[in-house]
Amino acid sequence: MSKTTKRPRTAGQPSKFRQAFVQETERVCEQEGFTDKLLAQHFKVSPRTIQNWMQAHPDFAQAVQEGKSRFDREVVEEHLLKRAKGYFMTKKLGDPTPSGSES
């Protein structure tokens, strides 16, 4: 039996990944709280492609991680603090803008 060496994949479609995606990814993860699934929809690829990009491009993976971390720190913690202080939102049917108040 002969040993076969694994060669880099050359078949298939070229990657849609662009270096510009790194900054855009960090921004949308931080400001909008994008998940991997939402990133996939944003870039019009599958969630598996997002995972592949994170494995193949460390700067992309870092942008995802940092953007999500900032979102969690700034947005989620703010909402948890408001909730702990008794903040609540009410929304009437047909009213597109919820009104918030603190008790």
Buried (B, 14 or more C-beta within 10 A) or exposed (E): EEEEEEEEEEEEEEEEBEEEBBEBBBEBBBEBBBBBEBBBEBBEBEBEBBEBBBEEBEEBBBBBEBBBEBBEEEBEEEEEEBEEEEBEEEEEEEEEEEEEEEE
